[in-house]
């Protein structure tokens, strides 16, 4: 039987300002705990140009949720422009890019995984999709309201800008086809 689902709206989390003053972050999930996480999911508001923070030993996924987008530049690599609706970009958190806002502030999704501790898979959610197979736990972040269907339990209807998480994979989700939602499968016992 599937464990209860937990959920948290972005606006219910107090934003933490960055030390460099360039934005703020709302930490939605730090698993197993805030000080020793190996999976962290957050939403950031980028308010000015500047470098991303370095996270050595961390795999990172980044995507623009709202705003006109950003330009990310790494030393000796091609520049990447990111806009709302693009797939999440996966990169080494120990080699952070410089970030330039294209036309004003953005709201962005960040998924971080401490390399060598379990396994993580990040992918876009589609209508009637399920959590990634082969992972003991999952999270689902959505920009739009969705309905999570679970056998033998009441449906979970979420507000926009919500993170849902739980165990198992025995659920499906209604997602607006052009909407923005992402599954994160994670398993601390896999490598």
DRENDO-1510 file (C-alpha; in Angstrom, 1 decimal, always signed):
<recs>
REC; n; res; u; v; w
REC; 1; UNK; +0.0; +0.0; +0.0 .
REC; 2; UNK; +1.3; +3.4; -0.9 .
REC; 3; UNK; +2.2; +5.8; +2.0 .
REC; 4; UNK; +0.4; +9.1; +2.4 .
REC; 5; UNK; +1.4; +11.8; +0.0 .
REC; 6; UNK; +2.7; +15.1; +1.4 .
REC; 7; UNK; +2.5; +18.4; -0.4 .
REC; 8; UNK; +3.7; +21.9; +0.0 .
REC; 9; UNK; +2.9; +25.1; -1.9 .
REC; 10; UNK; +5.8; +27.4; -2.8 .
REC; 11; UNK; +4.1; +30.4; -1.3 .
REC; 12; UNK; +3.8; +28.6; +2.1 .
REC; 13; UNK; +7.7; +28.6; +2.4 .
REC; 14; UNK; +9.5; +31.7; +3.7 .
REC; 15; UNK; +12.1; +32.8; +1.1 .
REC; 16; UNK; +15.7; +32.8; +2.2 .
REC; 17; UNK; +17.8; +35.7; +0.7 .
REC; 18; UNK; +21.0; +34.9; -1.0 .
REC; 19; UNK; +24.3; +36.1; +0.5 .
REC; 20; UNK; +25.1; +38.0; -2.7 .
REC; 21; UNK; +21.8; +39.7; -2.7 .
REC; 22; UNK; +20.9; +38.5; -6.2 .
REC; 23; UNK; +17.8; +36.5; -5.3 .
REC; 24; UNK; +16.1; +34.2; -2.9 .
REC; 25; UNK; +15.4; +30.5; -2.5 .
REC; 26; UNK; +12.4; +28.6; -1.1 .
REC; 27; UNK; +13.6; +25.1; -0.1 .
REC; 28; UNK; +10.7; +22.7; -0.7 .
REC; 29; UNK; +12.4; +19.3; +0.1 .
REC; 30; UNK; +15.7; +18.4; +1.7 .
REC; 31; UNK; +15.9; +14.7; +2.1 .
REC; 32; UNK; +16.6; +13.1; +4.5 .
REC; 33; UNK; +17.2; +16.3; +6.4 .
REC; 34; UNK; +18.1; +20.0; +5.9 .
REC; 35; UNK; +21.7; +19.7; +7.1 .
REC; 36; UNK; +22.6; +16.3; +5.6 .
REC; 37; UNK; +20.5; +16.2; +2.4 .
REC; 38; UNK; +21.3; +14.1; -0.6 .
REC; 39; UNK; +18.3; +15.3; -2.5 .
REC; 40; UNK; +17.2; +18.9; -2.4 .
REC; 41; UNK; +14.4; +20.5; -4.4 .
REC; 42; UNK; +13.9; +24.3; -4.3 .
REC; 43; UNK; +12.4; +27.2; -6.2 .
REC; 44; UNK; +14.6; +30.3; -6.6 .
REC; 45; UNK; +13.7; +33.8; -7.7 .
REC; 46; UNK; +16.7; +35.3; -9.6 .
REC; 47; UNK; +16.6; +39.1; -9.4 .
REC; 48; UNK; +20.0; +40.1; -10.8 .
REC; 49; UNK; +22.9; +38.8; -13.0 .
REC; 50; UNK; +25.6; +36.8; -11.3 .
REC; 51; UNK; +27.3; +33.4; -10.8 .
REC; 52; UNK; +25.5; +30.4; -9.6 .
REC; 53; UNK; +26.8; +29.0; -6.3 .
REC; 54; UNK; +29.3; +26.1; -6.5 .
REC; 55; UNK; +28.2; +22.7; -5.2 .
REC; 56; UNK; +31.1; +20.3; -5.6 .
REC; 57; UNK; +30.0; +16.7; -5.8 .
REC; 58; UNK; +26.4; +17.6; -6.7 .
REC; 59; UNK; +24.4; +16.8; -9.8 .
REC; 60; UNK; +22.1; +19.7; -10.6 .
REC; 61; UNK; +19.0; +20.2; -12.7 .
REC; 62; UNK; +17.8; +23.7; -13.5 .
REC; 63; UNK; +14.8; +25.1; -15.4 .
REC; 64; UNK; +13.1; +28.4; -15.8 .
REC; 65; UNK; +9.5; +28.3; -14.5 .
REC; 66; UNK; +8.4; +31.9; -15.2 .
REC; 67; UNK; +9.9; +35.2; -16.5 .
REC; 68; UNK; +11.6; +35.9; -19.8 .
REC; 69; UNK; +14.5; +33.5; -19.2 .
REC; 70; UNK; +18.2; +33.4; -18.5 .
REC; 71; UNK; +21.5; +32.9; -20.4 .
REC; 72; UNK; +23.9; +30.5; -18.7 .
REC; 73; UNK; +27.6; +30.7; -19.6 .
REC; 74; UNK; +30.4; +28.3; -18.5 .
REC; 75; UNK; +34.0; +28.8; -19.1 .
REC; 76; UNK; +35.1; +27.1; -22.4 .
REC; 77; UNK; +31.5; +26.0; -23.2 .
REC; 78; UNK; +28.7; +27.2; -25.4 .
REC; 79; UNK; +26.2; +29.6; -23.9 .
REC; 80; UNK; +22.8; +28.2; -23.1 .
REC; 81; UNK; +19.6; +30.2; -23.2 .
REC; 82; UNK; +16.8; +28.9; -21.0 .
REC; 83; UNK; +13.2; +29.9; -21.2 .
REC; 84; UNK; +10.0; +28.8; -19.4 .
REC; 85; UNK; +8.8; +25.5; -20.8 .
REC; 86; UNK; +12.3; +24.2; -21.8 .
REC; 87; UNK; +13.4; +20.9; -20.4 .
REC; 88; UNK; +15.5; +21.0; -17.2 .
REC; 89; UNK; +19.2; +21.4; -17.8 .
REC; 90; UNK; +21.4; +18.8; -16.1 .
REC; 91; UNK; +25.0; +19.9; -15.1 .
REC; 92; UNK; +27.8; +19.5; -12.6 .
REC; 93; UNK; +27.1; +21.7; -9.6 .
REC; 94; UNK; +30.8; +22.0; -8.9 .
REC; 95; UNK; +31.2; +23.9; -12.2 .
REC; 96; UNK; +28.6; +26.7; -11.9 .
REC; 97; UNK; +27.7; +29.0; -14.7 .
REC; 98; UNK; +27.4; +32.7; -14.9 .
REC; 99; UNK; +23.8; +33.7; -15.2 .
REC; 100; UNK; +22.4; +36.7; -17.1 .
REC; 101; UNK; +18.8; +37.6; -17.0 .
REC; 102; UNK; +17.3; +38.2; -20.4 .
REC; 103; UNK; +14.5; +40.7; -19.5 .
REC; 104; UNK; +13.8; +40.9; -15.8 .
REC; 105; UNK; +13.6; +38.4; -12.9 .
REC; 106; UNK; +12.8; +34.7; -13.2 .
REC; 107; UNK; +11.4; +32.0; -11.0 .
REC; 108; UNK; +13.3; +28.7; -11.4 .
REC; 109; UNK; +13.3; +25.1; -10.3 .
REC; 110; UNK; +16.4; +23.5; -8.9 .
REC; 111; UNK; +16.9; +19.8; -8.2 .
REC; 112; UNK; +20.2; +18.8; -6.6 .
REC; 113; UNK; +21.5; +15.3; -5.8 .
REC; 114; UNK; +24.7; +14.5; -3.8 .
REC; 115; UNK; +26.6; +12.2; -6.2 .
REC; 116; UNK; +27.3; +8.7; -4.9 .
REC; 117; UNK; +24.3; +8.7; -2.5 .
REC; 118; UNK; +21.5; +6.7; -4.1 .
REC; 119; UNK; +20.1; +7.3; -7.5 .
REC; 120; UNK; +17.9; +10.1; -8.9 .
REC; 121; UNK; +16.0; +10.5; -12.1 .
REC; 122; UNK; +14.3; +13.7; -13.3 .
REC; 123; UNK; +11.8; +13.8; -16.2 .
REC; 124; UNK; +8.9; +15.9; -17.4 .
REC; 125; UNK; +5.4; +14.7; -16.4 .
REC; 126; UNK; +2.9; +14.0; -19.1 .
REC; 127; UNK; -0.9; +13.3; -18.8 .
REC; 128; UNK; -1.5; +9.9; -17.1 .
REC; 129; UNK; +2.2; +9.5; -16.4 .
REC; 130; UNK; +3.6; +7.7; -13.3 .
REC; 131; UNK; +6.6; +8.3; -11.1 .
REC; 132; UNK; +9.8; +7.0; -12.5 .
REC; 133; UNK; +9.9; +3.2; -12.2 .
REC; 134; UNK; +12.5; +1.5; -10.0 .
REC; 135; UNK; +12.7; +4.3; -7.4 .
REC; 136; UNK; +11.4; +3.9; -3.8 .
REC; 137; UNK; +10.4; +7.5; -3.5 .
REC; 138; UNK; +9.2; +10.3; -5.8 .
REC; 139; UNK; +8.5; +14.0; -5.9 .
REC; 140; UNK; +6.4; +15.9; -8.4 .
REC; 141; UNK; +6.7; +19.6; -8.9 .
REC; 142; UNK; +3.9; +21.4; -10.8 .
REC; 143; UNK; +3.4; +25.0; -11.9 .
REC; 144; UNK; -0.3; +24.4; -12.6 .
REC; 145; UNK; -3.0; +22.7; -10.6 .
REC; 146; UNK; -3.1; +19.0; -11.1 .
REC; 147; UNK; -4.9; +15.9; -9.8 .
REC; 148; UNK; -2.9; +12.9; -8.5 .
REC; 149; UNK; -4.9; +9.7; -8.8 .
REC; 150; UNK; -4.2; +6.9; -6.3 .
REC; 151; UNK; -5.9; +3.4; -6.2 .
REC; 152; UNK; -8.2; +3.0; -3.3 .
REC; 153; UNK; -7.6; +6.5; -2.0 .
REC; 154; UNK; -9.2; +9.9; -2.7 .
REC; 155; UNK; -7.6; +11.9; -5.4 .
REC; 156; UNK; -5.2; +14.6; -4.3 .
REC; 157; UNK; -6.0; +18.0; -6.0 .
REC; 158; UNK; -3.1; +20.4; -5.8 .
REC; 159; UNK; -2.9; +24.1; -6.2 .
REC; 160; UNK; -0.5; +25.7; -8.7 .
REC; 161; UNK; +3.2; +25.9; -7.6 .
REC; 162; UNK; +3.1; +22.8; -5.5 .
REC; 163; UNK; +5.6; +20.0; -4.6 .
REC; 164; UNK; +4.0; +16.6; -3.9 .
REC; 165; UNK; +6.2; +13.7; -2.6 .
REC; 166; UNK; +5.7; +10.2; -1.3 .
REC; 167; UNK; +6.8; +6.5; -1.6 .
REC; 168; UNK; +6.1; +4.0; -4.3 .
REC; 169; UNK; +4.8; +4.5; -7.8 .
REC; 170; UNK; +1.2; +3.5; -7.6 .
REC; 171; UNK; -0.3; +6.7; -8.8 .
REC; 172; UNK; -0.9; +8.7; -12.0 .
REC; 173; UNK; -1.3; +12.4; -12.6 .
REC; 174; UNK; -3.4; +14.6; -14.8 .
REC; 175; UNK; -1.2; +17.2; -16.3 .
REC; 176; UNK; -2.2; +19.9; -18.8 .
REC; 177; UNK; -0.3; +18.9; -22.0 .
REC; 178; UNK; +1.4; +22.2; -22.3 .
REC; 179; UNK; +1.8; +22.5; -18.6 .
REC; 180; UNK; +5.0; +22.5; -16.5 .
REC; 181; UNK; +5.4; +19.5; -14.2 .
REC; 182; UNK; +8.4; +17.3; -13.4 .
REC; 183; UNK; +8.8; +13.9; -11.7 .
REC; 184; UNK; +11.8; +13.2; -9.5 .
REC; 185; UNK; +12.4; +9.6; -8.7 .
REC; 186; UNK; +14.9; +8.9; -5.9 .
REC; 187; UNK; +16.1; +5.8; -4.2 .
REC; 188; UNK; +18.7; +5.8; -1.4 .
REC; 189; UNK; +19.5; +2.1; -1.7 .
REC; 190; UNK; +20.4; +2.2; -5.4 .
REC; 191; UNK; +23.7; +3.3; -7.0 .
</recs>
